[in-house]
């Protein structure tokens, strides 16, 4: 509740009256206040204002501007433009979305936007401008949120989503008829990078816990019930989301060909406040899919009664044929994780969630050389970019647990190819000959758009390079199989045929920036001072293994250019400072400027 508080000076004299309250009346609401003069009229005004705040649910009265008072006589008609009202209406009337999406949006508005912008006017350029929104984004960057059992700073992705929600509301005001705003200030606000969550106290902020197949088997063996064991194996075997696999009915199991069993994903459990749990469509159109499953997964579903019970009955249920609550399975899962650690079946530092089974299944497929496109379709991702963003790092960043897999790949075992960052891992000549013989004397050639060609002894490596190239460059490449003798005839030898994944590095760039003879910065490339990064293969001109290199050189026209690049982000930033400093030192000594000066004399 709002209240009036006297503010006194050191002598005990009342210097002002201040109405105080918390936004929305919540304990965690942002503190709000308004000042009034310490006079009889001021006290009366403070009491009236305090009552108005309480009548508005501990929010600023409509039409009241802080420090200025009630400036809109027709405030009742203006209430529709208060952000709390306008934003709620915007979310409520959105089409083509599920009810749970609206619930989620309202939750985000109440937690992160109403406390800051709740009393603001959607039309006001004073309330909504680049400066105020940038300040809000900066505050979100240091906001603490719960992630599982840990408290962490809000991730850049979450900030981007919140900014996107605010931007969509302001854009609606821009496009209103007649327009309520001239422009959307969100479009000029810089957001934190979404590809780098940063670190705190040298702790890697990694939300996904990838499990080795043996670790999945270990956890499954520790599940308390037979259904728990089967469900653990089947989430991993199908890579389904929890809402999808727990919604499977007996009729979704394809029984036509027992030698090639399949399961159809056509629905998923959903939740919203108004309806509770209900069966609805999967997450996206591509989430509606038919999956080939292994005999082991098929047997598990048969043991659950998929072939003997009624077609509409759930395969996995609570023992009464009803929805299996996530919390019920979660409790059994966590107990199994603890037991697996005690038995040495799972490393003590790993704390996997149920959803990590899906991530681990995707990792296993990629590790075995399956294309990102195949993994995308099996997991039901709407866009291959989602698949790439989640799992594209698995091959470049080989951690200790993957070293055994890489060694197996080099020995010829069809598993995860060697990592694709850093220098290429070449095999001795004897090993290359052995690989060539095993491949039947054929090479697999990746043909790029500029007709450049790279050859590989193993087809999996060639396909992987092609998939990564298509994903990153948005260019079509093809893989052809040639006789090794044909490659040798065209290229002179087989020495250049890759027996392992070629070198691939992320190169950071800053610049170029251009200075005139007087040291004034001239037209530079757009975003020249913004750090950019791009992957480069060892055969590309931009490939480098240097931590950082820089230059500052004279260019025609009296200009001096500076830039820096390398594989170490921090070193590149430092090198860019050096490059610009030197450019500023030498720009006044440009040969063309010196020649022109001499001619004038």
Rosetta blueprint (number, residue, H / E / L):
1 X L
2 X L
3 X E
4 X E
5 X E
6 X E
7 X E
8 X E
9 X L
10 X L
11 X L
12 X L
13 X L
14 X E
15 X E
16 X E
17 X E
18 X E
19 X E
20 X E
21 X E
22 X E
23 X H
24 X H
25 X H
26 X L
27 X L
28 X L
29 X L
30 X L
31 X E
32 X E
33 X E
34 X E
35 X E
36 X E
37 X L
38 X L
39 X L
40 X H
41 X H
42 X H
43 X H
44 X H
45 X H
46 X H
47 X H
48 X H
49 X H
50 X H
51 X H
52 X H
53 X H
54 X H
55 X H
56 X L
57 X L
58 X L
59 X L
60 X L
61 X L
62 X L
63 X L
64 X E
65 X E
66 X L
67 X L
68 X L
69 X E
70 X E
71 X L
72 X L
73 X L
74 X L
75 X H
76 X H
77 X H
78 X H
79 X H
80 X H
81 X H
82 X E
83 X H
84 X H
85 X H
86 X H
87 X H
88 X H
89 X H
90 X H
91 X H
92 X H
93 X L
94 X L
95 X L
96 X L
97 X L
98 X L
99 X H
100 X H
101 X H
102 X H
103 X H
104 X H
105 X H
106 X H
107 X H
108 X H
109 X H
110 X H
111 X H
112 X H
113 X H
114 X H
115 X H
116 X H
117 X H
118 X L
119 X L
120 X L
121 X E
122 X L
123 X L
124 X L
125 X L
126 X L
127 X L
128 X L
129 X L
130 X H
131 X H
132 X H
133 X H
134 X H
135 X H
136 X H
137 X H
138 X H
139 X H
140 X H
141 X H
142 X L
143 X L
144 X E
145 X E
146 X E
147 X E
148 X L
149 X L
150 X E
151 X E
152 X E
153 X E
154 X L
155 X L
156 X H
157 X H
158 X H
159 X H
160 X H
161 X H
162 X H
163 X H
164 X H
165 X H
166 X H
167 X H
168 X H
169 X H
170 X H
171 X H
172 X H
173 X H
174 X H
175 X L
176 X L
177 X L
178 X L
179 X L
180 X L
181 X L
182 X L
183 X L
184 X L
185 X H
186 X H
187 X H
188 X H
189 X L
190 X L
191 X L
192 X L
193 X L
194 X L
195 X L
196 X L
197 X L
198 X L
199 X E
200 X E
201 X L
202 X L
203 X E
204 X E
205 X L
206 X L
207 X L
208 X L
209 X L
210 X L
211 X L
212 X L
213 X H
214 X H
215 X H
216 X H
217 X H
218 X H
219 X H
220 X H
221 X H
222 X L
223 X L
224 X L
225 X L
226 X H
227 X H
228 X H
229 X H
230 X H
231 X H
232 X H
233 X H
234 X H
235 X H
236 X H
237 X H
238 X H
239 X L
240 X L
241 X L
242 X H
243 X H
244 X H
245 X H
246 X L
247 X L
248 X L
249 X E
250 X H
251 X H
252 X H
253 X E
254 X E
255 X L
256 X L
257 X L
258 X H
259 X H
260 X H
261 X L
262 X E
263 X E
264 X E
265 X E
266 X L
267 X L
268 X E
269 X E
270 X E
271 X E
272 X E
273 X L
274 X L
275 X L
276 X E
277 X E
278 X E
279 X E
280 X E
281 X L
282 X L
283 X L
284 X L
285 X H
286 X H
287 X H
288 X L
289 X E
290 X E
291 X E
292 X E
293 X L
294 X L
295 X H
296 X H
297 X H
298 X H
299 X H
300 X H
301 X H
302 X H
303 X H
304 X L
305 X L
306 X L
307 X L
308 X L
309 X L
310 X L
311 X L
312 X L
313 X L
314 X E
315 X L
316 X L
317 X L
318 X L
319 X L
320 X L
321 X L
322 X L
323 X L
324 X L
325 X L
326 X H
327 X H
328 X H
329 X H
330 X H
331 X H
332 X H
333 X H
334 X H
335 X H
336 X H
337 X H
338 X H
339 X H
340 X H
341 X H
342 X H
343 X L
344 X L
345 X L
346 X L
347 X L
348 X L
349 X L
350 X L
351 X L
352 X L
353 X L
354 X L
355 X H
356 X H
357 X H
358 X H
359 X H
360 X H
361 X H
362 X H
363 X H
364 X H
365 X H
366 X H
367 X H
368 X L
369 X L
370 X L
371 X L
372 X H
373 X H
374 X H
375 X H
376 X H
377 X H
378 X H
379 X H
380 X L
381 X L
382 X L
383 X L
384 X H
385 X H
386 X H
387 X H
388 X H
389 X H
390 X H
391 X H
392 X L
393 X H
394 X H
395 X H
396 X H
397 X L
398 X L
399 X L
400 X H
401 X H
402 X H
403 X H
404 X H
405 X H
406 X H
407 X H
408 X H
409 X H
410 X H
411 X L
412 X L
413 X L
414 X L
415 X L
416 X L
417 X L
418 X L
419 X L
420 X L
421 X L
422 X E
423 X L
424 X L
425 X L
426 X L
427 X L
428 X L
429 X H
430 X H
431 X H
432 X H
433 X H
434 X H
435 X H
436 X H
437 X H
438 X H
439 X L
440 X L
441 X L
442 X E
443 X E
444 X E
445 X E
446 X E
447 X E
448 X L
449 X L
450 X L
451 X L
452 X L
453 X E
454 X E
455 X E
456 X E
457 X L
458 X L
459 X H
460 X H
461 X H
462 X H
463 X H
464 X H
465 X H
466 X H
467 X H
468 X H
469 X H
470 X H
471 X H
472 X H
473 X H
474 X L
475 X L
476 X L
477 X L
478 X E
479 X E
480 X E
481 X E
482 X E
483 X E
484 X H
485 X H
486 X H
487 X H
488 X H
489 X H
490 X H
491 X H
492 X L
493 X L
494 X L
495 X L
496 X L
497 X L
498 X E
499 X L
500 X L
501 X L
502 X L
503 X L
504 X E
505 X E
506 X E
507 X E
508 X E
509 X E
510 X E
511 X E
512 X E
513 X E
514 X E
515 X E
516 X L
517 X L
518 X L
519 X L
520 X L
521 X E
522 X L
523 X L
524 X L
525 X L
526 X L
527 X L
528 X L
529 X L
530 X L
531 X L
532 X E
533 X E
534 X E
535 X E
536 X E
537 X E
538 X L
539 X L
540 X L
541 X L
542 X L
543 X L
544 X L
545 X L
546 X L
547 X L
548 X L
549 X E
550 X E
551 X E
552 X E
553 X E
554 X E
555 X E
556 X L
557 X L
558 X L
559 X E
560 X E
561 X E
562 X E
563 X E
564 X E
565 X E
566 X E
567 X L
568 X L
569 X H
570 X H
571 X H
572 X H
573 X H
574 X H
575 X H
576 X H
577 X H
578 X H
579 X H
580 X H
581 X H
582 X H
583 X H
584 X H
585 X H
586 X H
587 X H
588 X H
589 X H
590 X L
591 X H
592 X H
593 X H
594 X H
595 X H
596 X H
597 X H
598 X H
599 X H
600 X H
601 X L
